[in-house]
Amino acid sequence: MERVEAVEHAREEKPASALQLNLATIAVLVSRDLRRFFRQRSRVVGALVQPLIFWLVIGSGLAGSFRMQGAEQIGYLQYFYPGIIMLVVLFTSIFTTMSVIEDRHKGFLQAVLVAPASRTALVLGKTLGGVTIALAQAAVFLALLPLAGFDVRVVDWPLCAGMLLFTSIGLSSMGFGIAWWLDSTQGYHVVMSVLLIPLWILSGAMFPLHGAASWIGWMMRLNPMSYCVSGIRRALYGGTPATVELAVVLGFAVAATVWAAYMASRRGNKAG
């Protein structure tokens, strides 16, 4: 069984405070997820190449039939691009938090849980690992902005960074909560495919709100991922306030993190 040396070392030091123990646990979990991800080249390539293929194939296929109301100069490749960035974050969050199930089967979580660190530290460690990887992947994809027709000089970079940060926190926390509840990676894939992929499709990533059926429109308005995509889109065009989007995405991140911590505390037996 894999050992958590840093956490065990912190546990042996009596003067260590609860904060130090929690920070040590978070640092161990984040560094472990980073090493695991970047050692698996197939995951690194797949998390970038698959969204890139979606963008090029779907974007090129629908380019001739797409007409943006009031802004006909926007092509579909450009419209679709913010949604693809969102897809990069989504895929990375899904595959990173799936390791919760694998760690349980290998006995790694038991080693973490016997340490005197809080369950919140466990949630934050696994979540921040996914967030770090998601932001790194998104940053690489943002390098393609000129190819999508965006002017990098007008991009609101602080807003873009904030939207990506809160979005990745929300999705990683949601993934952790679901993975903690489930016992198999197959079940995890099914739940995520049924839940998150439809939410992404109904986020305005592939088609705008106007022109959609009324019931689809209501689903898009109630979908927090719609505000994630809208906020990223506003940031890429620059000069367009995104106060509502930022508030909703921040609330989504906080709510998902609280829910993940609740799941970890209520279902502690799942790690055993």
Helices and strands as residue ranges (DSSP letters): H 5-12, H 18-39, H 41-62, H 76-97, H 99-106, H 108-113, H 119-142, G 145-148, H 157-181, H 185-200, I 201-205, H 214-222, H 224-237, H 243-266, G 268-271
